Amino acid sequence: MLPERIGLVDVAFVLLGHLLAIWAARAVAFDPFPGRLQVVRSQFPFVVMVLYTTLGP
């Protein structure tokens, strides 16, 4: 039972790290861009990366 829980904790930390990285990238993106639409467009590569990772072979 213990190895499965350690695996779940590992996955939880990886997901938490990714969520924090996305939050930080979004927070930083508001500094150089004046408009909200430009901020959303600047995050497009992250969306593509996540989709590629999720749906890729």
PQR file of N, CA, C, O and H, with PARSE charges and radii, in Angstrom:
ATOM      1  N   MET A   1       0.813  -1.206   0.000 -0.4000 1.5000
ATOM      2  CA  MET A   1       0.000   0.000   0.000 -0.0000 2.0000
ATOM      3  C   MET A   1       0.854   1.267   0.000  0.5500 1.7000
ATOM      4  O   MET A   1       0.474   2.268  -0.608 -0.5500 1.4000
ATOM      5  N   LEU A   2       1.984   1.233   0.666 -0.4000 1.5000
ATOM      6  CA  LEU A   2       2.829   2.418   0.759 -0.0000 2.0000
ATOM      7  C   LEU A   2       3.415   2.853  -0.587  0.5500 1.7000
ATOM      8  O   LEU A   2       3.417   4.052  -0.864 -0.5500 1.4000
ATOM      9  H   LEU A   2       2.292   0.420   1.160  0.4000 1.0000
ATOM     10  N   PRO A   3       3.913   1.949  -1.440 -0.5600 1.5000
ATOM     11  CA  PRO A   3       4.451   2.410  -2.727  0.2800 2.0000
ATOM     12  C   PRO A   3       3.414   3.119  -3.599  0.5500 1.7000
ATOM     13  O   PRO A   3       3.753   4.067  -4.308 -0.5500 1.4000
ATOM     14  N   GLU A   4       2.169   2.679  -3.558 -0.4000 1.5000
ATOM     15  CA  GLU A   4       1.138   3.345  -4.355 -0.0000 2.0000
ATOM     16  C   GLU A   4       0.902   4.765  -3.854  0.5500 1.7000
ATOM     17  O   GLU A   4       0.701   5.686  -4.646 -0.5500 1.4000
ATOM     18  H   GLU A   4       1.894   1.909  -2.982  0.4000 1.0000
ATOM     19  N   ARG A   5       0.928   4.934  -2.542 -0.4000 1.5000
ATOM     20  CA  ARG A   5       0.725   6.280  -1.991 -0.0000 2.0000
ATOM     21  C   ARG A   5       1.887   7.199  -2.331  0.5500 1.7000
ATOM     22  O   ARG A   5       1.688   8.384  -2.599 -0.5500 1.4000
ATOM     23  H   ARG A   5       1.092   4.185  -1.898  0.4000 1.0000
ATOM     24  N   ILE A   6       3.090   6.662  -2.321 -0.4000 1.5000
ATOM     25  CA  ILE A   6       4.248   7.474  -2.692 -0.0000 2.0000
ATOM     26  C   ILE A   6       4.131   7.894  -4.155  0.5500 1.7000
ATOM     27  O   ILE A   6       4.462   9.028  -4.503 -0.5500 1.4000
ATOM     28  H   ILE A   6       3.252   5.699  -2.103  0.4000 1.0000
ATOM     29  N   GLY A   7       3.666   6.995  -5.003 -0.4000 1.5000
ATOM     30  CA  GLY A   7       3.454   7.327  -6.409 -0.0000 2.0000
ATOM     31  C   GLY A   7       2.415   8.417  -6.579  0.5500 1.7000
ATOM     32  O   GLY A   7       2.577   9.302  -7.419 -0.5500 1.4000
ATOM     33  H   GLY A   7       3.397   6.074  -4.719  0.4000 1.0000
ATOM     34  N   LEU A   8       1.353   8.364  -5.796 -0.4000 1.5000
ATOM     35  CA  LEU A   8       0.315   9.399  -5.870 -0.0000 2.0000
ATOM     36  C   LEU A   8       0.841  10.744  -5.380  0.5500 1.7000
ATOM     37  O   LEU A   8       0.498  11.789  -5.933 -0.5500 1.4000
ATOM     38  H   LEU A   8       1.221   7.644  -5.115  0.4000 1.0000
ATOM     39  N   VAL A   9       1.661  10.717  -4.358 -0.4000 1.5000
ATOM     40  CA  VAL A   9       2.256  11.957  -3.860 -0.0000 2.0000
ATOM     41  C   VAL A   9       3.177  12.550  -4.926  0.5500 1.7000
ATOM     42  O   VAL A   9       3.188  13.764  -5.129 -0.5500 1.4000
ATOM     43  H   VAL A   9       1.939   9.868  -3.909  0.4000 1.0000
ATOM     44  N   ASP A  10       3.945  11.709  -5.604 -0.4000 1.5000
ATOM     45  CA  ASP A  10       4.811  12.185  -6.687 -0.0000 2.0000
ATOM     46  C   ASP A  10       3.997  12.854  -7.787  0.5500 1.7000
ATOM     47  O   ASP A  10       4.345  13.939  -8.252 -0.5500 1.4000
ATOM     48  H   ASP A  10       3.936  10.722  -5.439  0.4000 1.0000
ATOM     49  N   VAL A  11       2.932  12.213  -8.195 -0.4000 1.5000
ATOM     50  CA  VAL A  11       2.075  12.776  -9.244 -0.0000 2.0000
ATOM     51  C   VAL A  11       1.455  14.082  -8.772  0.5500 1.7000
ATOM     52  O   VAL A  11       1.376  15.041  -9.540 -0.5500 1.4000
ATOM     53  H   VAL A  11       2.650  11.331  -7.817  0.4000 1.0000
ATOM     54  N   ALA A  12       1.018  14.132  -7.533 -0.4000 1.5000
ATOM     55  CA  ALA A  12       0.414  15.350  -6.990 -0.0000 2.0000
ATOM     56  C   ALA A  12       1.423  16.504  -6.998  0.5500 1.7000
ATOM     57  O   ALA A  12       1.069  17.632  -7.339 -0.5500 1.4000
ATOM     58  H   ALA A  12       1.082  13.353  -6.909  0.4000 1.0000
ATOM     59  N   PHE A  13       2.687  16.222  -6.620 -0.4000 1.5000
ATOM     60  CA  PHE A  13       3.689  17.279  -6.631 -0.0000 2.0000
ATOM     61  C   PHE A  13       4.021  17.742  -8.042  0.5500 1.7000
ATOM     62  O   PHE A  13       4.241  18.932  -8.267 -0.5500 1.4000
ATOM     63  H   PHE A  13       2.974  15.305  -6.343  0.4000 1.0000
ATOM     64  N   VAL A  14       4.059  16.828  -8.981 -0.4000 1.5000
ATOM     65  CA  VAL A  14       4.309  17.218 -10.375 -0.0000 2.0000
ATOM     66  C   VAL A  14       3.179  18.103 -10.884  0.5500 1.7000
ATOM     67  O   VAL A  14       3.436  19.133 -11.508 -0.5500 1.4000
ATOM     68  H   VAL A  14       3.881  15.861  -8.799  0.4000 1.0000
ATOM     69  N   LEU A  15       1.939  17.720 -10.628 -0.4000 1.5000
ATOM     70  CA  LEU A  15       0.796  18.536 -11.058 -0.0000 2.0000
ATOM     71  C   LEU A  15       0.802  19.899 -10.373  0.5500 1.7000
ATOM     72  O   LEU A  15       0.536  20.918 -11.011 -0.5500 1.4000
ATOM     73  H   LEU A  15       1.730  16.883 -10.121  0.4000 1.0000
ATOM     74  N   LEU A  16       1.102  19.919  -9.090 -0.4000 1.5000
ATOM     75  CA  LEU A  16       1.160  21.185  -8.363 -0.0000 2.0000
ATOM     76  C   LEU A  16       2.257  22.084  -8.923  0.5500 1.7000
ATOM     77  O   LEU A  16       2.062  23.291  -9.071 -0.5500 1.4000
ATOM     78  H   LEU A  16       1.319  19.091  -8.572  0.4000 1.0000
ATOM     79  N   GLY A  17       3.404  21.499  -9.231 -0.4000 1.5000
ATOM     80  CA  GLY A  17       4.487  22.280  -9.828 -0.0000 2.0000
ATOM     81  C   GLY A  17       4.106  22.862 -11.174  0.5500 1.7000
ATOM     82  O   GLY A  17       4.442  24.007 -11.477 -0.5500 1.4000
ATOM     83  H   GLY A  17       3.563  20.519  -9.111  0.4000 1.0000
ATOM     84  N   HIS A  18       3.407  22.083 -11.985 -0.4000 1.5000
ATOM     85  CA  HIS A  18       2.959  22.588 -13.287 -0.0000 2.0000
ATOM     86  C   HIS A  18       1.944  23.712 -13.114  0.5500 1.7000
ATOM     87  O   HIS A  18       2.013  24.722 -13.814 -0.5500 1.4000
ATOM     88  H   HIS A  18       3.134  21.152 -11.739  0.4000 1.0000
ATOM     89  N   LEU A  19       1.016  23.549 -12.201 -0.4000 1.5000
ATOM     90  CA  LEU A  19       0.015  24.594 -11.973 -0.0000 2.0000
ATOM     91  C   LEU A  19       0.669  25.883 -11.472  0.5500 1.7000
ATOM     92  O   LEU A  19       0.298  26.974 -11.904 -0.5500 1.4000
ATOM     93  H   LEU A  19       0.959  22.728 -11.632  0.4000 1.0000
ATOM     94  N   LEU A  20       1.622  25.764 -10.581 -0.4000 1.5000
ATOM     95  CA  LEU A  20       2.328  26.956 -10.099 -0.0000 2.0000
ATOM     96  C   LEU A  20       3.123  27.625 -11.218  0.5500 1.7000
ATOM     97  O   LEU A  20       3.187  28.853 -11.286 -0.5500 1.4000
ATOM     98  H   LEU A  20       1.924  24.878 -10.230  0.4000 1.0000
ATOM     99  N   ALA A  21       3.727  26.825 -12.093 -0.4000 1.5000
ATOM    100  CA  ALA A  21       4.484  27.383 -13.213 -0.0000 2.0000
ATOM    101  C   ALA A  21       3.565  28.121 -14.187  0.5500 1.7000
ATOM    102  O   ALA A  21       3.920  29.184 -14.695 -0.5500 1.4000
ATOM    103  H   ALA A  21       3.675  25.828 -12.038  0.4000 1.0000
ATOM    104  N   ILE A  22       2.406  27.567 -14.440 -0.4000 1.5000
ATOM    105  CA  ILE A  22       1.445  28.229 -15.329 -0.0000 2.0000
ATOM    106  C   ILE A  22       0.960  29.531 -14.704  0.5500 1.7000
ATOM    107  O   ILE A  22       0.845  30.546 -15.391 -0.5500 1.4000
ATOM    108  H   ILE A  22       2.117  26.703 -14.027  0.4000 1.0000
ATOM    109  N   TRP A  23       0.674  29.507 -13.400 -0.4000 1.5000
ATOM    110  CA  TRP A  23       0.226  30.710 -12.702 -0.0000 2.0000
ATOM    111  C   TRP A  23       1.309  31.792 -12.758  0.5500 1.7000
ATOM    112  O   TRP A  23       1.015  32.961 -13.008 -0.5500 1.4000
ATOM    113  H   TRP A  23       0.767  28.682 -12.842  0.4000 1.0000
ATOM    114  N   ALA A  24       2.556  31.395 -12.524 -0.4000 1.5000
ATOM    115  CA  ALA A  24       3.657  32.356 -12.542 -0.0000 2.0000
ATOM    116  C   ALA A  24       3.861  32.921 -13.945  0.5500 1.7000
ATOM    117  O   ALA A  24       4.088  34.121 -14.102 -0.5500 1.4000
ATOM    118  H   ALA A  24       2.795  30.446 -12.320  0.4000 1.0000
ATOM    119  N   ALA A  25       3.784  32.074 -14.957 -0.4000 1.5000
ATOM    120  CA  ALA A  25       3.952  32.547 -16.339 -0.0000 2.0000
ATOM    121  C   ALA A  25       2.858  33.531 -16.716  0.5500 1.7000
ATOM    122  O   ALA A  25       3.117  34.521 -17.401 -0.5500 1.4000
ATOM    123  H   ALA A  25       3.600  31.099 -14.830  0.4000 1.0000
ATOM    124  N   ARG A  26       1.652  33.267 -16.277 -0.4000 1.5000
ATOM    125  CA  ARG A  26       0.549  34.184 -16.566 -0.0000 2.0000
ATOM    126  C   ARG A  26       0.714  35.491 -15.830  0.5500 1.7000
ATOM    127  O   ARG A  26       0.445  36.556 -16.386 -0.5500 1.4000
ATOM    128  H   ARG A  26       1.442  32.463 -15.720  0.4000 1.0000
ATOM    129  N   ALA A  27       1.152  35.427 -14.592 -0.4000 1.5000
ATOM    130  CA  ALA A  27       1.360  36.647 -13.806 -0.0000 2.0000
ATOM    131  C   ALA A  27       2.453  37.513 -14.422  0.5500 1.7000
ATOM    132  O   ALA A  27       2.322  38.736 -14.474 -0.5500 1.4000
ATOM    133  H   ALA A  27       1.371  34.562 -14.141  0.4000 1.0000
ATOM    134  N   VAL A  28       3.524  36.887 -14.885 -0.4000 1.5000
ATOM    135  CA  VAL A  28       4.625  37.626 -15.492 -0.0000 2.0000
ATOM    136  C   VAL A  28       4.222  38.168 -16.860  0.5500 1.7000
ATOM    137  O   VAL A  28       4.713  39.221 -17.268 -0.5500 1.4000
ATOM    138  H   VAL A  28       3.630  35.894 -14.842  0.4000 1.0000
ATOM    139  N   ALA A  29       3.351  37.482 -17.569 -0.4000 1.5000
ATOM    140  CA  ALA A  29       2.956  37.896 -18.922 -0.0000 2.0000
ATOM    141  C   ALA A  29       2.189  39.213 -18.921  0.5500 1.7000
ATOM    142  O   ALA A  29       2.137  39.892 -19.947 -0.5500 1.4000
ATOM    143  H   ALA A  29       2.952  36.627 -17.238  0.4000 1.0000
ATOM    144  N   PHE A  30       1.595  39.585 -17.799 -0.4000 1.5000
ATOM    145  CA  PHE A  30       0.844  40.834 -17.764 -0.0000 2.0000
ATOM    146  C   PHE A  30       1.757  42.054 -17.757  0.5500 1.7000
ATOM    147  O   PHE A  30       1.299  43.152 -18.076 -0.5500 1.4000
ATOM    148  H   PHE A  30       1.637  39.033 -16.966  0.4000 1.0000
ATOM    149  N   ASP A  31       3.039  41.901 -17.401 -0.4000 1.5000
ATOM    150  CA  ASP A  31       3.949  43.044 -17.347 -0.0000 2.0000
ATOM    151  C   ASP A  31       4.295  43.603 -18.731  0.5500 1.7000
ATOM    152  O   ASP A  31       4.133  44.806 -18.939 -0.5500 1.4000
ATOM    153  H   ASP A  31       3.411  41.009 -17.141  0.4000 1.0000
ATOM    154  N   PRO A  32       4.761  42.796 -19.681 -0.5600 1.5000
ATOM    155  CA  PRO A  32       5.200  43.394 -20.952  0.2800 2.0000
ATOM    156  C   PRO A  32       4.073  43.688 -21.941  0.5500 1.7000
ATOM    157  O   PRO A  32       4.282  44.433 -22.899 -0.5500 1.4000
ATOM    158  N   PHE A  33       2.898  43.128 -21.734 -0.4000 1.5000
ATOM    159  CA  PHE A  33       1.814  43.319 -22.699 -0.0000 2.0000
ATOM    160  C   PHE A  33       0.755  44.257 -22.136  0.5500 1.7000
ATOM    161  O   PHE A  33       0.324  44.101 -20.994 -0.5500 1.4000
ATOM    162  H   PHE A  33       2.728  42.523 -20.955  0.4000 1.0000
ATOM    163  N   PRO A  34       0.337  45.235 -22.942 -0.5600 1.5000
ATOM    164  CA  PRO A  34      -0.643  46.206 -22.444  0.2800 2.0000
ATOM    165  C   PRO A  34      -2.074  45.668 -22.399  0.5500 1.7000
ATOM    166  O   PRO A  34      -2.847  46.060 -21.525 -0.5500 1.4000
ATOM    167  N   GLY A  35      -2.435  44.790 -23.312 -0.4000 1.5000
ATOM    168  CA  GLY A  35      -3.820  44.327 -23.378 -0.0000 2.0000
ATOM    169  C   GLY A  35      -3.982  42.891 -22.923  0.5500 1.7000
ATOM    170  O   GLY A  35      -3.051  42.088 -22.997 -0.5500 1.4000
ATOM    171  H   GLY A  35      -1.807  44.472 -24.023  0.4000 1.0000
ATOM    172  N   ARG A  36      -5.180  42.583 -22.453 -0.4000 1.5000
ATOM    173  CA  ARG A  36      -5.472  41.229 -21.983 -0.0000 2.0000
ATOM    174  C   ARG A  36      -5.418  40.218 -23.133  0.5500 1.7000
ATOM    175  O   ARG A  36      -4.970  39.088 -22.937 -0.5500 1.4000
ATOM    176  H   ARG A  36      -5.936  43.236 -22.393  0.4000 1.0000
ATOM    177  N   LEU A  37      -5.863  40.608 -24.318 -0.4000 1.5000
ATOM    178  CA  LEU A  37      -5.854  39.697 -25.463 -0.0000 2.0000
ATOM    179  C   LEU A  37      -4.431  39.306 -25.836  0.5500 1.7000
ATOM    180  O   LEU A  37      -4.182  38.158 -26.202 -0.5500 1.4000
ATOM    181  H   LEU A  37      -6.227  41.526 -24.477  0.4000 1.0000
ATOM    182  N   GLN A  38      -3.502  40.238 -25.747 -0.4000 1.5000
ATOM    183  CA  GLN A  38      -2.106  39.917 -26.047 -0.0000 2.0000
ATOM    184  C   GLN A  38      -1.539  38.941 -25.024  0.5500 1.7000
ATOM    185  O   GLN A  38      -0.722  38.085 -25.364 -0.5500 1.4000
ATOM    186  H   GLN A  38      -3.704  41.171 -25.449  0.4000 1.0000
ATOM    187  N   VAL A  39      -1.968  39.068 -23.780 -0.4000 1.5000
ATOM    188  CA  VAL A  39      -1.517  38.129 -22.744 -0.0000 2.0000
ATOM    189  C   VAL A  39      -2.020  36.732 -23.062  0.5500 1.7000
ATOM    190  O   VAL A  39      -1.269  35.762 -22.962 -0.5500 1.4000
ATOM    191  H   VAL A  39      -2.631  39.764 -23.503  0.4000 1.0000
ATOM    192  N   VAL A  40      -3.284  36.623 -23.445 -0.4000 1.5000
ATOM    193  CA  VAL A  40      -3.858  35.316 -23.774 -0.0000 2.0000
ATOM    194  C   VAL A  40      -3.137  34.720 -24.977  0.5500 1.7000
ATOM    195  O   VAL A  40      -2.836  33.526 -24.988 -0.5500 1.4000
ATOM    196  H   VAL A  40      -3.895  37.410 -23.526  0.4000 1.0000
ATOM    197  N   ARG A  41      -2.859  35.529 -25.979 -0.4000 1.5000
ATOM    198  CA  ARG A  41      -2.147  35.043 -27.165 -0.0000 2.0000
ATOM    199  C   ARG A  41      -0.724  34.595 -26.821  0.5500 1.7000
ATOM    200  O   ARG A  41      -0.203  33.660 -27.427 -0.5500 1.4000
ATOM    201  H   ARG A  41      -3.104  36.498 -25.970  0.4000 1.0000
ATOM    202  N   SER A  42      -0.103  35.258 -25.856 -0.4000 1.5000
ATOM    203  CA  SER A  42       1.260  34.879 -25.489 -0.0000 2.0000
ATOM    204  C   SER A  42       1.299  33.522 -24.790  0.5500 1.7000
ATOM    205  O   SER A  42       2.357  32.896 -24.722 -0.5500 1.4000
ATOM    206  H   SER A  42      -0.526  36.018 -25.363  0.4000 1.0000
ATOM    207  N   GLN A  43       0.178  33.064 -24.278 -0.4000 1.5000
ATOM    208  CA  GLN A  43       0.120  31.786 -23.579 -0.0000 2.0000
ATOM    209  C   GLN A  43      -0.198  30.621 -24.522  0.5500 1.7000
ATOM    210  O   GLN A  43      -0.228  29.468 -24.092 -0.5500 1.4000
ATOM    211  H   GLN A  43      -0.681  33.572 -24.334  0.4000 1.0000
ATOM    212  N   PHE A  44      -0.430  30.910 -25.781 -0.4000 1.5000
ATOM    213  CA  PHE A  44      -0.781  29.875 -26.753 -0.0000 2.0000
ATOM    214  C   PHE A  44       0.253  28.745 -26.842  0.5500 1.7000
ATOM    215  O   PHE A  44      -0.142  27.582 -26.917 -0.5500 1.4000
ATOM    216  H   PHE A  44      -0.406  31.847 -26.131  0.4000 1.0000
ATOM    217  N   PRO A  45       1.570  29.041 -26.835 -0.5600 1.5000
ATOM    218  CA  PRO A  45       2.540  27.932 -26.879  0.2800 2.0000
ATOM    219  C   PRO A  45       2.401  26.964 -25.702  0.5500 1.7000
ATOM    220  O   PRO A  45       2.645  25.767 -25.857 -0.5500 1.4000
ATOM    221  N   PHE A  46       2.014  27.466 -24.533 -0.4000 1.5000
ATOM    222  CA  PHE A  46       1.818  26.577 -23.392 -0.0000 2.0000
ATOM    223  C   PHE A  46       0.656  25.623 -23.637  0.5500 1.7000
ATOM    224  O   PHE A  46       0.733  24.439 -23.307 -0.5500 1.4000
ATOM    225  H   PHE A  46       1.816  28.438 -24.407  0.4000 1.0000
ATOM    226  N   VAL A  47      -0.409  26.142 -24.214 -0.4000 1.5000
ATOM    227  CA  VAL A  47      -1.574  25.297 -24.515 -0.0000 2.0000
ATOM    228  C   VAL A  47      -1.189  24.226 -25.526  0.5500 1.7000
ATOM    229  O   VAL A  47      -1.571  23.065 -25.378 -0.5500 1.4000
ATOM    230  H   VAL A  47      -0.471  27.104 -24.482  0.4000 1.0000
ATOM    231  N   VAL A  48      -0.438  24.609 -26.549 -0.4000 1.5000
ATOM    232  CA  VAL A  48       0.003  23.643 -27.559 -0.0000 2.0000
ATOM    233  C   VAL A  48       0.893  22.583 -26.913  0.5500 1.7000
ATOM    234  O   VAL A  48       0.768  21.399 -27.224 -0.5500 1.4000
ATOM    235  H   VAL A  48      -0.128  25.552 -26.670  0.4000 1.0000
ATOM    236  N   MET A  49       1.788  22.998 -26.019 -0.4000 1.5000
ATOM    237  CA  MET A  49       2.679  22.055 -25.348 -0.0000 2.0000
ATOM    238  C   MET A  49       1.881  21.053 -24.512  0.5500 1.7000
ATOM    239  O   MET A  49       2.165  19.856 -24.534 -0.5500 1.4000
ATOM    240  H   MET A  49       1.889  23.960 -25.766  0.4000 1.0000
ATOM    241  N   VAL A  50       0.898  21.539 -23.785 -0.4000 1.5000
ATOM    242  CA  VAL A  50       0.086  20.652 -22.948 -0.0000 2.0000
ATOM    243  C   VAL A  50      -0.711  19.682 -23.811  0.5500 1.7000
ATOM    244  O   VAL A  50      -0.787  18.495 -23.494 -0.5500 1.4000
ATOM    245  H   VAL A  50       0.667  22.512 -23.767  0.4000 1.0000
ATOM    246  N   LEU A  51      -1.303  20.169 -24.896 -0.4000 1.5000
ATOM    247  CA  LEU A  51      -2.051  19.290 -25.793 -0.0000 2.0000
ATOM    248  C   LEU A  51      -1.143  18.246 -26.447  0.5500 1.7000
ATOM    249  O   LEU A  51      -1.510  17.076 -26.553 -0.5500 1.4000
ATOM    250  H   LEU A  51      -1.241  21.133 -25.154  0.4000 1.0000
ATOM    251  N   TYR A  52       0.033  18.675 -26.880 -0.4000 1.5000
ATOM    252  CA  TYR A  52       0.964  17.736 -27.501 -0.0000 2.0000
ATOM    253  C   TYR A  52       1.393  16.656 -26.500  0.5500 1.7000
ATOM    254  O   TYR A  52       1.472  15.475 -26.839 -0.5500 1.4000
ATOM    255  H   TYR A  52       0.330  19.625 -26.793  0.4000 1.0000
ATOM    256  N   THR A  53       1.666  17.080 -25.271 -0.4000 1.5000
ATOM    257  CA  THR A  53       2.084  16.124 -24.244 -0.0000 2.0000
ATOM    258  C   THR A  53       0.959  15.165 -23.912  0.5500 1.7000
ATOM    259  O   THR A  53       1.198  13.972 -23.721 -0.5500 1.4000
ATOM    260  H   THR A  53       1.602  18.039 -24.996  0.4000 1.0000
ATOM    261  N   THR A  54      -0.256  15.664 -23.840 -0.4000 1.5000
ATOM    262  CA  THR A  54      -1.393  14.841 -23.469 -0.0000 2.0000
ATOM    263  C   THR A  54      -1.807  13.896 -24.586  0.5500 1.7000
ATOM    264  O   THR A  54      -2.097  12.725 -24.341 -0.5500 1.4000
ATOM    265  H   THR A  54      -0.450  16.632 -23.995  0.4000 1.0000
ATOM    266  N   LEU A  55      -1.834  14.402 -25.808 -0.4000 1.5000
ATOM    267  CA  LEU A  55      -2.356  13.632 -26.923 -0.0000 2.0000
ATOM    268  C   LEU A  55      -1.283  12.950 -27.761  0.5500 1.7000
ATOM    269  O   LEU A  55      -1.597  12.140 -28.633 -0.5500 1.4000
ATOM    270  H   LEU A  55      -1.599  15.353 -26.007  0.4000 1.0000
ATOM    271  N   GLY A  56      -0.028  13.269 -27.504 -0.4000 1.5000
ATOM    272  CA  GLY A  56       1.063  12.726 -28.303 -0.0000 2.0000
ATOM    273  C   GLY A  56       1.257  11.228 -28.093  0.5500 1.7000
ATOM    274  O   GLY A  56       0.659  10.621 -27.205 -0.5500 1.4000
ATOM    275  H   GLY A  56       0.228  13.927 -26.796  0.4000 1.0000
ATOM    276  N   PRO A  57       2.106  10.658 -28.930 -0.5600 1.5000
ATOM    277  CA  PRO A  57       2.335   9.210 -28.859  0.2800 2.0000
ATOM    278  C   PRO A  57       3.055   8.772 -27.616  0.5500 1.7000
ATOM    279  O   PRO A  57       3.308   7.581 -27.437 -0.5500 1.4000
TER
END
